[in-house]
Amino acid sequence: MSEQTESAAPGSGGRPGEAGASRRPGEPGEPGEPGKARRTRPGPLWFAVLGGVIAWSLHIVFAWSVVELTCVDGGGLIGGIPVVVFAAVATGLPAVVAVAALVVDLLLWRRDPPEPPGRKSDRVRFMLQIGFWLDVFSVLMILMGGLAVVMLPPCVQT
């Protein structure tokens, strides 16, 4: 068959004569294929960049604000739960989310290659670098904030 008459299957998304032309457009390459560029999906990318910071924000709201509200009530309980237990849960859940964002960031970073070379690849790499440091910072701040909530008495006036 000549090159002029050879064509890809309709709806295959491939170019004529391309191996693996049956793959749908935008579908990532096979995991075991080295050197194949794969598209980075926006959901995991944005989770890797912002997941830790959002978790840290929620930690600040729930672990600090709610603990301080117990001082008004004077009981040291939040809905019948001791402050220390509430602080552990309000620290543990955001910490798990922030660590998950860090793991997703590292997994996306290790993909080889993450995108075809160009501006989009540079942007993805930049976002992953920023996301890595934001996630590391968020995990540390959540853990340190949790220690402060547990170690400092919540209703002491200075």
ABEGO torsion letter per residue (X at the ends): XBAAABBBBBGAGBBBGBBGAABBBGBBBBAABBGBBBBBBAAAAAAAAAAAAAAAAAAAAAAAAAAAAAAAAGAGBBGGBBAAAAAAAAAAAAAAAAAAAAAAAAAAAABOBABBBEAAAAAAAAAAAAAAAAAAAAAAAAAAAAAAAAABBAABBX
